[in-house]
């Protein structure tokens, strides 16, 4: 699956959770097993020849609006 096909599975939700924020909803991508596997393959291929030993990520969530 090419990158443009994968991009169609990510929805843009304007002004969520507050005005001025563009939220990228990947739930549609996550529900599509072959598409998700393709994303992982693309990421792995990009770094295959580098000597990456550890991958770290930061999860960011906005505080709940009450």
Protein Blocks (a to p, Z undefined) as FASTA:
>chain_A
ZZklmmmmpccdehiabghiacddfklmmmmmmlmmmmmmmmmmmmmmpccfbdcddddd
ddddZZ
